[in-house]
Amino acid sequence: MKALIITENEGEDLEVLYPYYRLQEEKVEVHVASSKKGVVTLKHGYTINADLSFDEVDPEKFDILVIPGGKGPEKVRLNSHAIELTRDFFNKNKPVAAICHGPQVLISANLLKGRTVTSWMGIKDDVVAAGGNYRDEPVIRDGNLVTSRMPSDLPVWMNEFITGLKGLKQ
């Protein structure tokens, strides 16, 4: 299996790094994409290498999409390639995990209508305005989508997401 994490500078460090390493523990090959290849500096100063730019990503080569929060999604959502690849994952019903401000990307891709999700409380109104059914819970699974609110939810978020992946592994 191959996972793609999409982020930008000022993404939330823990929300990028926790799934990056946790998925590798499950023997998932993990790649990071951003608007340009190279070093991405996260919100609290940690860095990660984006080995792909959004326009280089072939969604057919990936099984999983992870959308971390922080301030990264505000920038990711402005990139048309990132929006299109996000839609591709949903159109093919591939597993998607989003946390904190990550659902902003889903909002811009018009993917939340009728979906039950959670997120950082600060974007609750945006989620509802986009047609999402917001619930303030640590983790919510709605079909292929698993969402969470904040860094303290990381263990339950990844546990729920990985539990769903176990049925997909060959």
Buried (B, 14 or more C-beta within 10 A) or exposed (E): BEBBBBBBBBBBBBBBBBBBEBBEEBEBEBBBBBBBBEEBBBBEEBBBEBEBBBBEBEBEEBBBBBBBBBBBBBBBBEBEBBBBBBBBBBEEEBBBBBBBBBBBBBBBBEBBEEBBBBBBEEBBEBBEEBEBBBBEBBBBBBEBBBBBBBBEBBEBBBEBBBEBBEEEEE
